[in-house]
Amino acid sequence: MELGKLKGLVSRIEAKKSELDDARSDLGNVYQEAEDLGFNRRALREAVRLKGMEREKRNDYLASLAAYCDALGVFAQKDLLGDAPGLPAPPAARRPRSKPRKDGEAATLQ
């Protein structure tokens, strides 16, 4: 075994892991910014995930999801406001959060 090559590989792996950690942190900051602007973080993540899927796989997934939700009665409850039953209307954009961001700066309202 060549110790020099092994150490070189380990060094490259550690550098890539560090880059990956930085990228994850940056991505988290972007999602936090979106949430501060009133977007639903979880829904945005899912939309980005779906956008990255191939069209056929996405359509199959969404068709299966709709079938499962229908079978389980997920959207069968009557709307609390007395509107027609079925899918709820999308919520209005949420107000920005007033708690400080993870980087310590206060969230700004625009």
Secondary structure, DSSP 4 states (H G I P E B T S, - for coil): --HHHHHHHHHHHHHHHHHHHHHHHHHHHHHHHHHHTT--HHHHHHHHHHHTS-HHHHHHHHHHHHHHHHHHTTT-SPPTTS--SSSPPPPPPPPPP-SPPTTSPPPPP-
